[in-house]
Amino acid sequence: MEIEKLLQQIGFTELESRVYLILTARGPSTTGDVAKELNIQRSTAHYLLENLNKRGFVVFSMKGKRKLFQSCNPNYLVEYAHQTYVGIKDAIHALLVKESIEERDEALMFQDYHGLISAYELMLAETKPEEEFLILGARGGEDSSKETYGAFYKNYNKRRIEKKVNQRVIMNFELKKSIGKYYEKLPRTKVRYMNQYTLAAIVIYPKGIAIVQWKEKPSLFLLGGKIVRESFRQYFEELWKIAKS
């Protein structure tokens, strides 16, 4: 069920999500009721119920000597998810501070749409206001996934501009009348063109470079380190001189 997957995304295990939904459907139930419904040992059912109770997802009442468990109000799930989000957001700064100040020589692979988002989040987080992204051979995913491409880059550019990060782009000339128009209108963005046909883009950012391969399932290869970054930056600057505005 879709609701089971949603519960697991906020920290429920598979069995915990099933227990919660059983209690929601049945109402007050004993440990034995839950064990029978799930076809598990009573000791396992007891452990699951007690664990959910400690986290506030399940409450119980006494009827004689019997302990009856029932699920919490579903609105608590919304509040719990929100507090989890707030906690993670607040912890991001501390996590970044703990990272080594020295530049890292590393190679990372990001796959699929969510991997692409994660990579760009990393690059944007490591870029300070007034620093810049240099994009070489920009083409993008408009060839294979127009909707994904548009949704992703429009959101990314909005937040890049809000953070006051600059960007220079050398784009394939045949894109001037399509996505070129979009980039030319963006604040903190300069665009030039070259007569070339490049399917993979190279993004040079302050901590390294990223090679982006746009397919139906995109992928991104990130190389960190001063040597590789400076090598590609110098190459970009030479091309920038001969590219046309």
PyRosetta script that sets phi, psi and omega in degrees:
from pyrosetta import init, pose_from_sequence

init()
pose = pose_from_sequence("MEIEKLLQQIGFTELESRVYLILTARGPSTTGDVAKELNIQRSTAHYLLENLNKRGFVVFSMKGKRKLFQSCNPNYLVEYAHQTYVGIKDAIHALLVKESIEERDEALMFQDYHGLISAYELMLAETKPEEEFLILGARGGEDSSKETYGAFYKNYNKRRIEKKVNQRVIMNFELKKSIGKYYEKLPRTKVRYMNQYTLAAIVIYPKGIAIVQWKEKPSLFLLGGKIVRESFRQYFEELWKIAKS")
pose.set_psi(1, 146.7)
pose.set_omega(1, -179.2)
pose.set_phi(2, -62.7)
pose.set_psi(2, -37.7)
pose.set_omega(2, -178.8)
pose.set_phi(3, -64.0)
pose.set_psi(3, -32.8)
pose.set_omega(3, 177.1)
pose.set_phi(4, -62.1)
pose.set_psi(4, -43.1)
pose.set_omega(4, -179.9)
pose.set_phi(5, -64.5)
pose.set_psi(5, -38.5)
pose.set_omega(5, 178.9)
pose.set_phi(6, -64.8)
pose.set_psi(6, -41.9)
pose.set_omega(6, 178.0)
pose.set_phi(7, -62.7)
pose.set_psi(7, -38.7)
pose.set_omega(7, 179.7)
pose.set_phi(8, -67.4)
pose.set_psi(8, -28.6)
pose.set_omega(8, 178.9)
pose.set_phi(9, -69.5)
pose.set_psi(9, -21.7)
pose.set_omega(9, 178.3)
pose.set_phi(10, -104.0)
pose.set_psi(10, 14.7)
pose.set_omega(10, 169.9)
pose.set_phi(11, 117.1)
pose.set_psi(11, -4.4)
pose.set_omega(11, 176.6)
pose.set_phi(12, -74.1)
pose.set_psi(12, 145.1)
pose.set_omega(12, 167.2)
pose.set_phi(13, -80.7)
pose.set_psi(13, 172.0)
pose.set_omega(13, -179.7)
pose.set_phi(14, -59.7)
pose.set_psi(14, -45.6)
pose.set_omega(14, -179.8)
pose.set_phi(15, -68.3)
pose.set_psi(15, -38.2)
pose.set_omega(15, 178.7)
pose.set_phi(16, -61.9)
pose.set_psi(16, -41.3)
pose.set_omega(16, 179.1)
pose.set_phi(17, -64.1)
pose.set_psi(17, -37.5)
pose.set_omega(17, 179.0)
pose.set_phi(18, -69.1)
pose.set_psi(18, -39.1)
pose.set_omega(18, 177.0)
pose.set_phi(19, -61.2)
pose.set_psi(19, -46.2)
pose.set_omega(19, -178.7)
pose.set_phi(20, -59.8)
pose.set_psi(20, -44.0)
pose.set_omega(20, -178.2)
pose.set_phi(21, -69.8)
pose.set_psi(21, -33.5)
pose.set_omega(21, 176.1)
pose.set_phi(22, -63.8)
pose.set_psi(22, -44.7)
pose.set_omega(22, 179.9)
pose.set_phi(23, -66.8)
pose.set_psi(23, -34.8)
pose.set_omega(23, 177.3)
pose.set_phi(24, -63.5)
pose.set_psi(24, -38.7)
pose.set_omega(24, -178.1)
pose.set_phi(25, -79.1)
pose.set_psi(25, -39.6)
pose.set_omega(25, -174.0)
pose.set_phi(26, -87.9)
pose.set_psi(26, -28.8)
pose.set_omega(26, -170.5)
pose.set_phi(27, 84.4)
pose.set_psi(27, -163.8)
pose.set_omega(27, -177.7)
pose.set_phi(28, -49.8)
pose.set_psi(28, 127.3)
pose.set_omega(28, -175.5)
pose.set_phi(29, -142.7)
pose.set_psi(29, 152.3)
pose.set_omega(29, 177.5)
pose.set_phi(30, -86.7)
pose.set_psi(30, 170.3)
pose.set_omega(30, 175.5)
pose.set_phi(31, -59.8)
pose.set_psi(31, -39.4)
pose.set_omega(31, 179.3)
pose.set_phi(32, -63.7)
pose.set_psi(32, -39.5)
pose.set_omega(32, 178.1)
pose.set_phi(33, -59.2)
pose.set_psi(33, -45.6)
pose.set_omega(33, -178.2)
pose.set_phi(34, -67.0)
pose.set_psi(34, -42.1)
pose.set_omega(34, 179.7)
pose.set_phi(35, -60.9)
pose.set_psi(35, -42.8)
pose.set_omega(35, 179.8)
pose.set_phi(36, -66.8)
pose.set_psi(36, -40.7)
pose.set_omega(36, -178.1)
pose.set_phi(37, -64.7)
pose.set_psi(37, -37.9)
pose.set_omega(37, -177.7)
pose.set_phi(38, -94.1)
pose.set_psi(38, -7.4)
pose.set_omega(38, -177.8)
pose.set_phi(39, 59.3)
pose.set_psi(39, 50.2)
pose.set_omega(39, 178.8)
pose.set_phi(40, -128.5)
pose.set_psi(40, 169.4)
pose.set_omega(40, 178.6)
pose.set_phi(41, -67.4)
pose.set_psi(41, 149.2)
pose.set_omega(41, 178.3)
pose.set_phi(42, -60.2)
pose.set_psi(42, -36.5)
pose.set_omega(42, -179.6)
pose.set_phi(43, -63.9)
pose.set_psi(43, -35.9)
pose.set_omega(43, 178.2)
pose.set_phi(44, -69.3)
pose.set_psi(44, -42.9)
pose.set_omega(44, 178.3)
pose.set_phi(45, -62.5)
pose.set_psi(45, -40.5)
pose.set_omega(45, 178.8)
pose.set_phi(46, -61.9)
pose.set_psi(46, -44.2)
pose.set_omega(46, 179.7)
pose.set_phi(47, -61.6)
pose.set_psi(47, -44.9)
pose.set_omega(47, -179.1)
pose.set_phi(48, -63.1)
pose.set_psi(48, -44.7)
pose.set_omega(48, -178.4)
pose.set_phi(49, -65.9)
pose.set_psi(49, -41.9)
pose.set_omega(49, -179.9)
pose.set_phi(50, -66.4)
pose.set_psi(50, -39.0)
pose.set_omega(50, 179.9)
pose.set_phi(51, -66.3)
pose.set_psi(51, -41.8)
pose.set_omega(51, 177.6)
pose.set_phi(52, -67.1)
pose.set_psi(52, -34.1)
pose.set_omega(52, 178.6)
pose.set_phi(53, -66.1)
pose.set_psi(53, -41.2)
pose.set_omega(53, 179.5)
pose.set_phi(54, -61.7)
pose.set_psi(54, -30.7)
pose.set_omega(54, -178.0)
pose.set_phi(55, -93.8)
pose.set_psi(55, 1.9)
pose.set_omega(55, 174.7)
pose.set_phi(56, 86.0)
pose.set_psi(56, 5.0)
pose.set_omega(56, -178.8)
pose.set_phi(57, -83.9)
pose.set_psi(57, -20.6)
pose.set_omega(57, -178.9)
pose.set_phi(58, -133.5)
pose.set_psi(58, 139.3)
pose.set_omega(58, 174.9)
pose.set_phi(59, -121.3)
pose.set_psi(59, 165.8)
pose.set_omega(59, 179.3)
pose.set_phi(60, -139.9)
pose.set_psi(60, 160.6)
pose.set_omega(60, 175.5)
pose.set_phi(61, -135.6)
pose.set_psi(61, 161.9)
pose.set_omega(61, 179.6)
pose.set_phi(62, -105.6)
pose.set_psi(62, 130.6)
pose.set_omega(62, 173.5)
pose.set_phi(63, -122.7)
pose.set_psi(63, 95.1)
pose.set_omega(63, -170.1)
pose.set_phi(64, 69.0)
pose.set_psi(64, -123.7)
pose.set_omega(64, 178.3)
pose.set_phi(65, -97.5)
pose.set_psi(65, 1.7)
pose.set_omega(65, -176.5)
pose.set_phi(66, -93.6)
pose.set_psi(66, 134.8)
pose.set_omega(66, 175.8)
pose.set_phi(67, -96.4)
pose.set_psi(67, 119.6)
pose.set_omega(67, -178.7)
pose.set_phi(68, -107.6)
pose.set_psi(68, 124.8)
pose.set_omega(68, -179.0)
pose.set_phi(69, -99.8)
pose.set_psi(69, 145.6)
pose.set_omega(69, 173.3)
pose.set_phi(70, -146.9)
pose.set_psi(70, 155.2)
pose.set_omega(70, -176.4)
pose.set_phi(71, -73.8)
pose.set_psi(71, 153.8)
pose.set_omega(71, 177.5)
pose.set_phi(72, -72.3)
pose.set_psi(72, 170.1)
pose.set_omega(72, 174.5)
pose.set_phi(73, -62.4)
pose.set_psi(73, 130.9)
pose.set_omega(73, -178.0)
pose.set_phi(74, -54.3)
pose.set_psi(74, -25.7)
pose.set_omega(74, 178.7)
pose.set_phi(75, -61.7)
pose.set_psi(75, -25.4)
pose.set_omega(75, 178.3)
pose.set_phi(76, -65.3)
pose.set_psi(76, -31.7)
pose.set_omega(76, 178.4)
pose.set_phi(77, -61.7)
pose.set_psi(77, -40.5)
pose.set_omega(77, 179.4)
pose.set_phi(78, -63.6)
pose.set_psi(78, -45.6)
pose.set_omega(78, -179.8)
pose.set_phi(79, -65.2)
pose.set_psi(79, -40.4)
pose.set_omega(79, 179.6)
pose.set_phi(80, -62.8)
pose.set_psi(80, -44.9)
pose.set_omega(80, 179.1)
pose.set_phi(81, -62.5)
pose.set_psi(81, -40.0)
pose.set_omega(81, 179.7)
pose.set_phi(82, -65.0)
pose.set_psi(82, -44.5)
pose.set_omega(82, -179.5)
pose.set_phi(83, -65.7)
pose.set_psi(83, -34.7)
pose.set_omega(83, 176.2)
pose.set_phi(84, -63.3)
pose.set_psi(84, -44.8)
pose.set_omega(84, 178.4)
pose.set_phi(85, -60.8)
pose.set_psi(85, -46.2)
pose.set_omega(85, -179.3)
pose.set_phi(86, -62.1)
pose.set_psi(86, -41.7)
pose.set_omega(86, -180.0)
pose.set_phi(87, -62.7)
pose.set_psi(87, -42.7)
pose.set_omega(87, 178.6)
pose.set_phi(88, -65.2)
pose.set_psi(88, -43.4)
pose.set_omega(88, -179.1)
pose.set_phi(89, -61.4)
pose.set_psi(89, -42.3)
pose.set_omega(89, 179.6)
pose.set_phi(90, -67.3)
pose.set_psi(90, -28.6)
pose.set_omega(90, -176.5)
pose.set_phi(91, -82.1)
pose.set_psi(91, -15.6)
pose.set_omega(91, -175.6)
pose.set_phi(92, -58.0)
pose.set_psi(92, -44.3)
pose.set_omega(92, -178.7)
pose.set_phi(93, -60.3)
pose.set_psi(93, -44.2)
pose.set_omega(93, -179.7)
pose.set_phi(94, -64.1)
pose.set_psi(94, -37.5)
pose.set_omega(94, 178.9)
pose.set_phi(95, -65.4)
pose.set_psi(95, -40.7)
pose.set_omega(95, -179.4)
pose.set_phi(96, -68.7)
pose.set_psi(96, -37.2)
pose.set_omega(96, 179.3)
pose.set_phi(97, -62.9)
pose.set_psi(97, -34.4)
pose.set_omega(97, -177.9)
pose.set_phi(98, -72.4)
pose.set_psi(98, -19.4)
pose.set_omega(98, 179.5)
pose.set_phi(99, -65.9)
pose.set_psi(99, 150.8)
pose.set_omega(99, 179.7)
pose.set_phi(100, -61.6)
pose.set_psi(100, 135.8)
pose.set_omega(100, 178.7)
pose.set_phi(101, -71.2)
pose.set_psi(101, -30.3)
pose.set_omega(101, 179.3)
pose.set_phi(102, -67.3)
pose.set_psi(102, 147.1)
pose.set_omega(102, 178.7)
pose.set_phi(103, -68.4)
pose.set_psi(103, 143.0)
pose.set_omega(103, -176.2)
pose.set_phi(104, -105.2)
pose.set_psi(104, 134.1)
pose.set_omega(104, 170.0)
pose.set_phi(105, -90.0)
pose.set_psi(105, 109.1)
pose.set_omega(105, -175.9)
pose.set_phi(106, -150.9)
pose.set_psi(106, 161.0)
pose.set_omega(106, 176.4)
pose.set_phi(107, -129.8)
pose.set_psi(107, 123.9)
pose.set_omega(107, -177.7)
pose.set_phi(108, -127.5)
pose.set_psi(108, 142.6)
pose.set_omega(108, 177.7)
pose.set_phi(109, -113.3)
pose.set_psi(109, 129.3)
pose.set_omega(109, 177.0)
pose.set_phi(110, -119.1)
pose.set_psi(110, 131.8)
pose.set_omega(110, -177.0)
pose.set_phi(111, -125.0)
pose.set_psi(111, 152.8)
pose.set_omega(111, 178.5)
pose.set_phi(112, 68.4)
pose.set_psi(112, 175.1)
pose.set_omega(112, -174.2)
pose.set_phi(113, -61.0)
pose.set_psi(113, -44.4)
pose.set_omega(113, -179.0)
pose.set_phi(114, -68.5)
pose.set_psi(114, -31.9)
pose.set_omega(114, 175.2)
pose.set_phi(115, -66.1)
pose.set_psi(115, -39.0)
pose.set_omega(115, 177.8)
pose.set_phi(116, -61.5)
pose.set_psi(116, -45.4)
pose.set_omega(116, 177.8)
pose.set_phi(117, -59.4)
pose.set_psi(117, -44.8)
pose.set_omega(117, -179.2)
pose.set_phi(118, -60.7)
pose.set_psi(118, -41.2)
pose.set_omega(118, -179.5)
pose.set_phi(119, -64.8)
pose.set_psi(119, -45.8)
pose.set_omega(119, -180.0)
pose.set_phi(120, -67.4)
pose.set_psi(120, -33.4)
pose.set_omega(120, 174.7)
pose.set_phi(121, -61.7)
pose.set_psi(121, -42.1)
pose.set_omega(121, 179.4)
pose.set_phi(122, -63.3)
pose.set_psi(122, -46.9)
pose.set_omega(122, -178.4)
pose.set_phi(123, -64.7)
pose.set_psi(123, -41.8)
pose.set_omega(123, -179.5)
pose.set_phi(124, -67.0)
pose.set_psi(124, -37.9)
pose.set_omega(124, 179.8)
pose.set_phi(125, -65.6)
pose.set_psi(125, -31.4)
pose.set_omega(125, -177.8)
pose.set_phi(126, -90.2)
pose.set_psi(126, 5.9)
pose.set_omega(126, 179.8)
pose.set_phi(127, -110.7)
pose.set_psi(127, 129.2)
pose.set_omega(127, -178.0)
pose.set_phi(128, -89.4)
pose.set_psi(128, 158.5)
pose.set_omega(128, 174.7)
pose.set_phi(129, -53.6)
pose.set_psi(129, 139.9)
pose.set_omega(129, -179.7)
pose.set_phi(130, 77.6)
pose.set_psi(130, -7.6)
pose.set_omega(130, 169.5)
pose.set_phi(131, -77.9)
pose.set_psi(131, 176.8)
pose.set_omega(131, -174.9)
pose.set_phi(132, -141.4)
pose.set_psi(132, 157.1)
pose.set_omega(132, 170.4)
pose.set_phi(133, -99.9)
pose.set_psi(133, 138.5)
pose.set_omega(133, 174.4)
pose.set_phi(134, -116.6)
pose.set_psi(134, 121.2)
pose.set_omega(134, -175.8)
pose.set_phi(135, -114.1)
pose.set_psi(135, 121.2)
pose.set_omega(135, -175.9)
pose.set_phi(136, -111.2)
pose.set_psi(136, 127.5)
pose.set_omega(136, 178.9)
pose.set_phi(137, 71.3)
pose.set_psi(137, 36.0)
pose.set_omega(137, -177.2)
pose.set_phi(138, -61.2)
pose.set_psi(138, 130.2)
pose.set_omega(138, 173.1)
pose.set_phi(139, -136.1)
pose.set_psi(139, -61.1)
pose.set_omega(139, 174.6)
pose.set_phi(140, 96.4)
pose.set_psi(140, -177.4)
pose.set_omega(140, -173.4)
pose.set_phi(141, -91.3)
pose.set_psi(141, 14.8)
pose.set_omega(141, -178.5)
pose.set_phi(142, -67.3)
pose.set_psi(142, -18.1)
pose.set_omega(142, 179.0)
pose.set_phi(143, -73.0)
pose.set_psi(143, -38.8)
pose.set_omega(143, -172.3)
pose.set_phi(144, -113.9)
pose.set_psi(144, -23.0)
pose.set_omega(144, -176.5)
pose.set_phi(145, -152.1)
pose.set_psi(145, 78.8)
pose.set_omega(145, -174.7)
pose.set_phi(146, -61.4)
pose.set_psi(146, -42.7)
pose.set_omega(146, -177.4)
pose.set_phi(147, -65.8)
pose.set_psi(147, -46.4)
pose.set_omega(147, 179.5)
pose.set_phi(148, -62.9)
pose.set_psi(148, -43.9)
pose.set_omega(148, -179.3)
pose.set_phi(149, -59.6)
pose.set_psi(149, -50.7)
pose.set_omega(149, -177.7)
pose.set_phi(150, -62.5)
pose.set_psi(150, -46.2)
pose.set_omega(150, -178.0)
pose.set_phi(151, -64.2)
pose.set_psi(151, -40.6)
pose.set_omega(151, -176.6)
pose.set_phi(152, -69.8)
pose.set_psi(152, -53.8)
pose.set_omega(152, -172.7)
pose.set_phi(153, -71.6)
pose.set_psi(153, -32.0)
pose.set_omega(153, 177.7)
pose.set_phi(154, -65.6)
pose.set_psi(154, -40.4)
pose.set_omega(154, 178.0)
pose.set_phi(155, -68.4)
pose.set_psi(155, -43.1)
pose.set_omega(155, -179.9)
pose.set_phi(156, -62.7)
pose.set_psi(156, -47.7)
pose.set_omega(156, -178.1)
pose.set_phi(157, -64.0)
pose.set_psi(157, -35.3)
pose.set_omega(157, 177.6)
pose.set_phi(158, -59.8)
pose.set_psi(158, -46.5)
pose.set_omega(158, -178.2)
pose.set_phi(159, -74.8)
pose.set_psi(159, -31.7)
pose.set_omega(159, 175.1)
pose.set_phi(160, -61.3)
pose.set_psi(160, -45.3)
pose.set_omega(160, -179.5)
pose.set_phi(161, -66.5)
pose.set_psi(161, -40.9)
pose.set_omega(161, 177.9)
pose.set_phi(162, -60.8)
pose.set_psi(162, -32.9)
pose.set_omega(162, 179.7)
pose.set_phi(163, -82.9)
pose.set_psi(163, -3.6)
pose.set_omega(163, 179.3)
pose.set_phi(164, 66.1)
pose.set_psi(164, 39.2)
pose.set_omega(164, 174.7)
pose.set_phi(165, -97.2)
pose.set_psi(165, 127.7)
pose.set_omega(165, -178.6)
pose.set_phi(166, -84.0)
pose.set_psi(166, 165.6)
pose.set_omega(166, -178.3)
pose.set_phi(167, -152.9)
pose.set_psi(167, 132.7)
pose.set_omega(167, 171.1)
pose.set_phi(168, -117.8)
pose.set_psi(168, 137.8)
pose.set_omega(168, -173.0)
pose.set_phi(169, -129.3)
pose.set_psi(169, 129.4)
pose.set_omega(169, 168.1)
pose.set_phi(170, -105.0)
pose.set_psi(170, 113.2)
pose.set_omega(170, -169.8)
pose.set_phi(171, -113.0)
pose.set_psi(171, 152.5)
pose.set_omega(171, 173.2)
pose.set_phi(172, -60.1)
pose.set_psi(172, 134.1)
pose.set_omega(172, -170.7)
pose.set_phi(173, -62.7)
pose.set_psi(173, -32.6)
pose.set_omega(173, -177.0)
pose.set_phi(174, -69.5)
pose.set_psi(174, -8.2)
pose.set_omega(174, 178.9)
pose.set_phi(175, -94.6)
pose.set_psi(175, 0.9)
pose.set_omega(175, -176.4)
pose.set_phi(176, -57.7)
pose.set_psi(176, -38.2)
pose.set_omega(176, -176.9)
pose.set_phi(177, -86.6)
pose.set_psi(177, -5.8)
pose.set_omega(177, 179.6)
pose.set_phi(178, -111.5)
pose.set_psi(178, -98.9)
pose.set_omega(178, -177.3)
pose.set_phi(179, -72.4)
pose.set_psi(179, -16.8)
pose.set_omega(179, 176.2)
pose.set_phi(180, -59.9)
pose.set_psi(180, -39.8)
pose.set_omega(180, 178.9)
pose.set_phi(181, -61.9)
pose.set_psi(181, -38.6)
pose.set_omega(181, 179.8)
pose.set_phi(182, -64.0)
pose.set_psi(182, -46.7)
pose.set_omega(182, -178.3)
pose.set_phi(183, -67.5)
pose.set_psi(183, -36.8)
pose.set_omega(183, -178.0)
pose.set_phi(184, -63.5)
pose.set_psi(184, -26.5)
pose.set_omega(184, -179.0)
pose.set_phi(185, -87.7)
pose.set_psi(185, -9.5)
pose.set_omega(185, -176.8)
pose.set_phi(186, -74.7)
pose.set_psi(186, 138.3)
pose.set_omega(186, 171.7)
pose.set_phi(187, -64.0)
pose.set_psi(187, 155.9)
pose.set_omega(187, 176.5)
pose.set_phi(188, 55.1)
pose.set_psi(188, 32.9)
pose.set_omega(188, -177.1)
pose.set_phi(189, -138.9)
pose.set_psi(189, 131.1)
pose.set_omega(189, 174.5)
pose.set_phi(190, -122.7)
pose.set_psi(190, 138.6)
pose.set_omega(190, -175.5)
pose.set_phi(191, -127.5)
pose.set_psi(191, 135.8)
pose.set_omega(191, 169.4)
pose.set_phi(192, -132.2)
pose.set_psi(192, 163.6)
pose.set_omega(192, -171.8)
pose.set_phi(193, -127.7)
pose.set_psi(193, 152.2)
pose.set_omega(193, 174.2)
pose.set_phi(194, -137.1)
pose.set_psi(194, 151.4)
pose.set_omega(194, 177.1)
pose.set_phi(195, -80.7)
pose.set_psi(195, 89.8)
pose.set_omega(195, -179.8)
pose.set_phi(196, -153.9)
pose.set_psi(196, 166.9)
pose.set_omega(196, 177.7)
pose.set_phi(197, -130.4)
pose.set_psi(197, 99.1)
pose.set_omega(197, -175.3)
pose.set_phi(198, -117.2)
pose.set_psi(198, 124.1)
pose.set_omega(198, -179.6)
pose.set_phi(199, -87.7)
pose.set_psi(199, -28.0)
pose.set_omega(199, -179.8)
pose.set_phi(200, -108.6)
pose.set_psi(200, 135.0)
pose.set_omega(200, 178.6)
pose.set_phi(201, -100.7)
pose.set_psi(201, 153.1)
pose.set_omega(201, 174.2)
pose.set_phi(202, -117.3)
pose.set_psi(202, 123.6)
pose.set_omega(202, 179.3)
pose.set_phi(203, -107.5)
pose.set_psi(203, 119.2)
pose.set_omega(203, 178.7)
pose.set_phi(204, -102.3)
pose.set_psi(204, 119.9)
pose.set_omega(204, -179.4)
pose.set_phi(205, -128.3)
pose.set_psi(205, 171.5)
pose.set_omega(205, -169.9)
pose.set_phi(206, -58.1)
pose.set_psi(206, -20.1)
pose.set_omega(206, -177.3)
pose.set_phi(207, -108.2)
pose.set_psi(207, -6.2)
pose.set_omega(207, -178.2)
pose.set_phi(208, 167.1)
pose.set_psi(208, -152.3)
pose.set_omega(208, 178.0)
pose.set_phi(209, -134.2)
pose.set_psi(209, 159.4)
pose.set_omega(209, 175.8)
pose.set_phi(210, -131.8)
pose.set_psi(210, 132.6)
pose.set_omega(210, 174.6)
pose.set_phi(211, -104.1)
pose.set_psi(211, 118.0)
pose.set_omega(211, -173.6)
pose.set_phi(212, -106.5)
pose.set_psi(212, 124.2)
pose.set_omega(212, 177.4)
pose.set_phi(213, -112.5)
pose.set_psi(213, 110.0)
pose.set_omega(213, -178.7)
pose.set_phi(214, -90.8)
pose.set_psi(214, 115.7)
pose.set_omega(214, 172.3)
pose.set_phi(215, -135.4)
pose.set_psi(215, -170.0)
pose.set_omega(215, 176.5)
pose.set_phi(216, -57.5)
pose.set_psi(216, -37.0)
pose.set_omega(216, 171.3)
pose.set_phi(217, -117.2)
pose.set_psi(217, 101.1)
pose.set_omega(217, -174.3)
pose.set_phi(218, -68.7)
pose.set_psi(218, 161.7)
pose.set_omega(218, 175.4)
pose.set_phi(219, -143.3)
pose.set_psi(219, 156.1)
pose.set_omega(219, -178.0)
pose.set_phi(220, -141.5)
pose.set_psi(220, 130.2)
pose.set_omega(220, 178.4)
pose.set_phi(221, -110.8)
pose.set_psi(221, 117.6)
pose.set_omega(221, -174.7)
pose.set_phi(222, -107.7)
pose.set_psi(222, 126.8)
pose.set_omega(222, 177.0)
pose.set_phi(223, -115.1)
pose.set_psi(223, 120.4)
pose.set_omega(223, -179.4)
pose.set_phi(224, -101.5)
pose.set_psi(224, 149.6)
pose.set_omega(224, 176.3)
pose.set_phi(225, 133.7)
pose.set_psi(225, 150.9)
pose.set_omega(225, -174.1)
pose.set_phi(226, -67.7)
pose.set_psi(226, -41.4)
pose.set_omega(226, -175.3)
pose.set_phi(227, -63.0)
pose.set_psi(227, -49.7)
pose.set_omega(227, -178.5)
pose.set_phi(228, -67.0)
pose.set_psi(228, -37.3)
pose.set_omega(228, -179.6)
pose.set_phi(229, -64.5)
pose.set_psi(229, -47.6)
pose.set_omega(229, -177.6)
pose.set_phi(230, -67.0)
pose.set_psi(230, -34.7)
pose.set_omega(230, 178.6)
pose.set_phi(231, -62.4)
pose.set_psi(231, -46.8)
pose.set_omega(231, -179.5)
pose.set_phi(232, -73.4)
pose.set_psi(232, -30.8)
pose.set_omega(232, 179.1)
pose.set_phi(233, -65.4)
pose.set_psi(233, -43.1)
pose.set_omega(233, 178.5)
pose.set_phi(234, -63.3)
pose.set_psi(234, -39.4)
pose.set_omega(234, 177.9)
pose.set_phi(235, -63.4)
pose.set_psi(235, -41.8)
pose.set_omega(235, 179.2)
pose.set_phi(236, -62.0)
pose.set_psi(236, -44.1)
pose.set_omega(236, -176.9)
pose.set_phi(237, -62.8)
pose.set_psi(237, -36.5)
pose.set_omega(237, 178.0)
pose.set_phi(238, -67.8)
pose.set_psi(238, -40.4)
pose.set_omega(238, 177.4)
pose.set_phi(239, -69.1)
pose.set_psi(239, -34.5)
pose.set_omega(239, 179.6)
pose.set_phi(240, -60.5)
pose.set_psi(240, -34.1)
pose.set_omega(240, -179.3)
pose.set_phi(241, -65.8)
pose.set_psi(241, -34.0)
pose.set_omega(241, -175.7)
pose.set_phi(242, -100.9)
pose.set_psi(242, -11.1)
pose.set_omega(242, 178.3)
pose.set_phi(243, -71.6)
pose.set_psi(243, 154.7)
pose.set_omega(243, -176.4)
pose.set_phi(244, -100.4)
pose.set_psi(244, 140.9)
pose.set_omega(244, 178.7)
pose.set_phi(245, -84.2)
pose.dump_pdb("model.pdb")
